[in-house]
Amino acid sequence: AQAFLAALWGDPPPGQVLVWTLPTKRSIWYNRLDGVRVGDFPHLDVYTGVGVAPMDTLLRSGQRAVADMIAGIAGMWSDVDYAGKNHAKPRLPQTEEEALELVAAMPIRPTILVHSGHGLQAWWLFKKPWMFQNGEREEAQALIRGWQGHMARLAEARGWVVDSTHDLSRVMRLPGTVNNKAEPVPVRVIWSDGPRIDREEI
């Protein structure tokens, strides 16, 4: 988990990194990644925020950042569930292989691909985190909405749907933890050797 978060943000991170747990709905904010220990969260579902909060903002243990509070993002992301007893939503890709096919159809190979237990979470990381200046939060929101919109169109052409997860306050499962939605399944990195990109390339 520490290695994954360091890959996203560097160590030390440029803002406060969120670790969020279910069913407790507890938020833990880290300004040093050596404090992240997944053994502190036994039997919980553990997530991390796609964005960081400002270092100078006081955040409580029950508080998740709203989109307007996000100070920066590490890259772009997507969440591709596939069909199974844990996903009743119609028109999902039927298998992990079909979910991989959709990810592979995107213009750029993900930097990191995570198996979330019952789906795939792809991360296209920038060469360095994008810490927002004036007006850039809205620019970032439009960029990720467009990126996920492209994936949604690729899915539609195959008769599938994918969830919309473009909000800057989104949380994603943290590798090195366990998906406890039904039978416990590890959340793990499939690969982490994809390219890092300049956002101007998108």
Solvent accessible surface area in square Angstrom, and as a share of the most:
residue,aa,sasa,rsa
1,A,33,0.25
2,Q,74,0.33
3,A,82,0.64
4,F,11,0.05
5,L,0,0.00
6,A,34,0.26
7,A,34,0.27
8,L,2,0.01
9,W,7,0.03
10,G,32,0.31
11,D,90,0.47
12,P,103,0.65
13,P,6,0.04
14,P,53,0.33
15,G,0,0.00
16,Q,19,0.08
17,V,1,0.00
18,L,7,0.03
19,V,0,0.00
20,W,25,0.09
21,T,0,0.00
22,L,52,0.26
23,P,108,0.68
24,T,79,0.46
25,K,132,0.56
26,R,123,0.45
27,S,1,0.01
28,I,28,0.14
29,W,40,0.14
30,Y,25,0.10
31,N,83,0.43
32,R,150,0.55
33,L,2,0.01
34,D,65,0.34
35,G,23,0.23
36,V,2,0.01
37,R,142,0.52
38,V,50,0.29
39,G,66,0.63
40,D,87,0.45
41,F,11,0.05
42,P,84,0.53
43,H,169,0.76
44,L,35,0.17
45,D,19,0.10
46,V,2,0.01
47,Y,29,0.11
48,T,0,0.00
49,G,5,0.04
50,V,0,0.00
51,G,3,0.03
52,V,0,0.00
53,A,0,0.00
54,P,40,0.25
55,M,87,0.39
56,D,134,0.70
57,T,42,0.24
58,L,166,0.83
59,L,22,0.11
60,R,164,0.60
61,S,69,0.45
62,G,63,0.61
63,Q,40,0.18
64,R,88,0.32
65,A,7,0.05
66,V,93,0.53
67,A,33,0.25
68,D,115,0.60
69,M,47,0.21
70,I,6,0.03
71,A,17,0.13
72,G,0,0.00
73,I,1,0.00
74,A,2,0.01
75,G,1,0.01
76,M,0,0.00
77,W,0,0.00
78,S,3,0.02
79,D,26,0.14
80,V,1,0.00
81,D,25,0.13
82,Y,35,0.13
83,A,31,0.24
84,G,46,0.44
85,K,179,0.76
86,N,30,0.15
87,H,30,0.13
88,A,105,0.82
89,K,95,0.40
90,P,101,0.63
91,R,117,0.43
92,L,5,0.03
93,P,0,0.00
94,Q,110,0.49
95,T,59,0.34
96,E,49,0.22
97,E,121,0.54
98,E,51,0.23
99,A,0,0.00
100,L,56,0.28
101,E,82,0.37
102,L,0,0.00
103,V,1,0.01
104,A,82,0.63
105,A,35,0.27
106,M,10,0.04
107,P,90,0.56
108,I,34,0.17
109,R,112,0.41
110,P,1,0.01
111,T,6,0.03
112,I,5,0.03
113,L,0,0.00
114,V,0,0.00
115,H,11,0.05
116,S,7,0.05
117,G,7,0.07
118,H,29,0.13
119,G,0,0.00
120,L,0,0.00
121,Q,9,0.04
122,A,0,0.00
123,W,1,0.00
124,W,1,0.00
125,L,0,0.00
126,F,7,0.03
127,K,118,0.50
128,K,156,0.66
129,P,32,0.20
130,W,8,0.03
131,M,55,0.25
132,F,28,0.12
133,Q,129,0.57
134,N,154,0.79
135,G,53,0.51
136,E,34,0.15
137,R,68,0.25
138,E,113,0.51
139,E,94,0.42
140,A,0,0.00
141,Q,28,0.12
142,A,58,0.45
143,L,39,0.19
144,I,0,0.00
145,R,118,0.43
146,G,41,0.39
147,W,17,0.06
148,Q,14,0.06
149,G,20,0.20
150,H,61,0.27
151,M,3,0.01
152,A,42,0.32
153,R,153,0.56
154,L,36,0.18
155,A,0,0.00
156,E,102,0.46
157,A,88,0.68
158,R,87,0.32
159,G,39,0.38
160,W,28,0.10
161,V,35,0.20
162,V,25,0.14
163,D,53,0.27
164,S,75,0.49
165,T,3,0.02
166,H,49,0.22
167,D,47,0.25
168,L,2,0.01
169,S,26,0.17
170,R,76,0.28
171,V,19,0.11
172,M,3,0.01
173,R,24,0.09
174,L,0,0.00
175,P,6,0.04
176,G,49,0.47
177,T,11,0.07
178,V,60,0.34
179,N,5,0.02
180,N,43,0.22
181,K,112,0.47
182,A,47,0.36
183,E,125,0.56
184,P,87,0.55
185,V,40,0.23
186,P,78,0.49
187,V,3,0.02
188,R,114,0.42
189,V,60,0.34
190,I,59,0.30
191,W,55,0.19
192,S,74,0.48
193,D,110,0.57
194,G,11,0.11
195,P,66,0.41
196,R,92,0.34
197,I,5,0.03
198,D,54,0.28
199,R,73,0.26
200,E,135,0.60
201,E,101,0.45
202,I,70,0.35
